[in-house]
Amino acid sequence: RMDGMSSKSDDKIIETALKRFSRAVEDSAENRKRALDDIRFGQMGEQWPDKLQRDRESNYRPCLTFNQLTQYVKQVVNEQRQNRPAINISPVDDKADVDTAETIQGLIRHIEYTSNADLAYDTAFEYCVWGGFGFWRVITDYVDDESFDQEILIRRIADPFTVYIDPDSIEPH
């Protein structure tokens, strides 16, 4: 509300949202911890256990890291870049119109092109390889400040740890 006061219904909505978010955080905590460990190990080269690294450093002993994982991750990621998955529209029954399917297919290609969707797909896929999950989002935005027309866009999520999956979702994720 504009006056800074919240109504009881607003408080109830906020309380419900906080409970649901808390449940999502709790449900994904172990998976997120393991993903972060994997990313630190592979991308950042943090391959020594903390205690052992501190002991070695305090005794002026080296902690050498030879990261062999990066080459294999790059191989998988580059394979995906060369064989991109694509959204395909197919007329599936005798009532479906091939021309309509081709038009929709063209719209999707246009959305992907204007959105630079390849960047979103690549970022999500690379995080999937490194840590087990990655995301992009589909949004709408106004064409310009003077118009009410909107366009569909596919946007990158640079940090997959900013996304939480609904633990009550029915669809597989």
C-alpha positions in Angstrom: 0.0 0.0 0.0 1.1 3.5 -0.7 0.7 4.7 3.0 3.4 2.2 4.2 0.8 0.2 6.1 0.1 -3.4 5.2 -3.2 -5.1 5.4 -3.9 -8.4 7.1 -4.3 -10.1 3.7 -0.8 -8.7 2.7 0.7 -10.1 5.8 -0.9 -13.5 5.2 0.5 -13.5 1.6 4.0 -12.6 2.8 3.8 -15.2 5.6 2.8 -17.9 3.1 5.5 -16.8 0.6 8.2 -16.9 3.4 7.1 -20.4 4.5 7.2 -21.7 0.9 10.6 -20.1 0.3 12.0 -21.6 3.5 10.8 -25.0 2.4 12.4 -24.6 -1.0 15.7 -23.6 0.6 15.6 -26.5 3.0 14.6 -29.0 0.2 17.5 -28.0 -2.1 20.2 -27.3 0.5 22.2 -30.5 0.1 22.1 -30.4 -3.7 23.1 -26.8 -3.8 26.0 -27.4 -1.3 27.3 -30.3 -3.5 26.9 -28.2 -6.7 28.9 -25.4 -5.1 31.6 -27.9 -4.0 31.8 -29.3 -7.6 32.1 -25.8 -9.1 34.8 -24.7 -6.6 36.6 -28.0 -7.3 36.4 -27.8 -11.1 36.2 -24.1 -12.1 38.2 -22.5 -9.2 40.7 -25.2 -8.6 39.9 -25.5 -4.9 40.9 -29.2 -4.8 42.6 -29.3 -1.4 40.6 -29.9 1.8 40.7 -26.7 3.9 42.5 -28.1 6.9 45.2 -29.8 4.8 45.7 -26.7 2.8 46.1 -24.5 5.9 48.5 -27.0 7.4 50.7 -27.1 4.3 50.6 -23.4 3.9 51.6 -22.8 7.5 54.6 -25.1 7.0 55.5 -23.3 3.7 54.7 -26.4 1.7 53.1 -26.1 -1.8 49.5 -27.1 -2.6 49.9 -27.9 -6.3 46.7 -28.4 -8.3 46.6 -29.9 -11.8 43.1 -29.5 -12.9 42.3 -32.3 -15.4 38.6 -31.8 -15.2 38.3 -28.6 -17.3 39.3 -30.2 -20.6 36.4 -32.8 -20.2 33.9 -30.1 -19.3 34.9 -28.0 -22.3 34.6 -31.1 -24.5 31.0 -31.7 -23.4 30.1 -28.0 -23.5 31.5 -27.6 -27.0 29.7 -30.6 -28.2 26.4 -29.0 -27.0 27.3 -25.8 -28.8 27.9 -27.6 -32.1 24.7 -29.7 -31.7 22.3 -27.2 -30.2 18.9 -28.5 -29.0 16.1 -26.7 -30.7 12.4 -26.1 -30.2 10.5 -27.7 -33.0 6.9 -27.3 -33.9 5.2 -30.2 -35.6 1.6 -30.5 -36.8 0.5 -33.7 -35.1 -2.9 -34.6 -36.4 -5.1 -34.3 -39.5 -6.5 -31.0 -38.2 -3.1 -29.4 -37.8 -2.0 -26.9 -40.3 1.6 -27.2 -41.6 1.7 -23.5 -42.5 0.6 -22.5 -39.0 3.3 -24.8 -37.5 5.9 -23.2 -39.8 4.8 -19.7 -38.8 5.1 -20.6 -35.1 8.5 -22.1 -35.7 9.6 -18.9 -37.4 8.3 -16.8 -34.4 10.3 -19.0 -32.0 13.4 -18.6 -34.1 12.9 -14.9 -34.1 12.4 -14.8 -30.3 15.6 -16.8 -29.9 17.5 -14.6 -32.3 16.4 -11.2 -30.8 17.0 -12.5 -27.3 20.5 -13.9 -28.0 19.1 -17.1 -26.5 22.2 -19.0 -27.4 24.0 -17.2 -24.5 21.2 -18.2 -22.1 21.3 -21.8 -23.3 25.1 -22.0 -23.1 25.3 -20.5 -19.6 22.6 -22.9 -18.3 24.2 -25.9 -19.9 27.7 -25.1 -18.7 26.4 -24.8 -15.1 24.6 -28.1 -15.6 27.9 -29.7 -16.5 29.8 -28.1 -13.7 27.3 -28.3 -10.9 24.2 -30.3 -12.0 21.7 -27.5 -12.7 21.4 -24.3 -14.7 18.5 -22.1 -15.8 17.2 -19.5 -18.2 14.0 -17.6 -18.1 11.3 -16.6 -20.6 9.9 -13.1 -19.9 8.0 -10.3 -21.7 9.1 -6.7 -22.0 7.8 -3.6 -23.6 9.0 -3.0 -27.1 9.8 0.7 -26.1 8.8 3.3 -23.6 6.1 4.7 -25.7 4.3 1.5 -26.5 2.0 -1.0 -24.8 3.3 -3.7 -27.2 5.3 -6.5 -25.6 7.8 -9.0 -26.9 8.8 -12.4 -25.6 12.4 -12.8 -24.6 14.7 -15.6 -23.4 17.1 -14.3 -20.8 20.2 -15.8 -19.2 20.4 -16.5 -15.5 24.1 -15.8 -14.8 24.0 -17.4 -11.4 21.9 -20.6 -11.0 22.1 -20.3 -7.2 19.6 -17.4 -7.4 16.9 -19.8 -8.5 15.0 -22.2 -6.2 12.8 -25.0 -7.5 9.4 -25.4 -6.0 9.5 -28.6 -4.0 5.8 -29.2 -4.6 6.1 -29.1 -8.4 4.6 -32.0 -10.2 6.6 -31.8 -13.4 10.1 -33.4 -13.3 13.0 -31.0 -13.0 
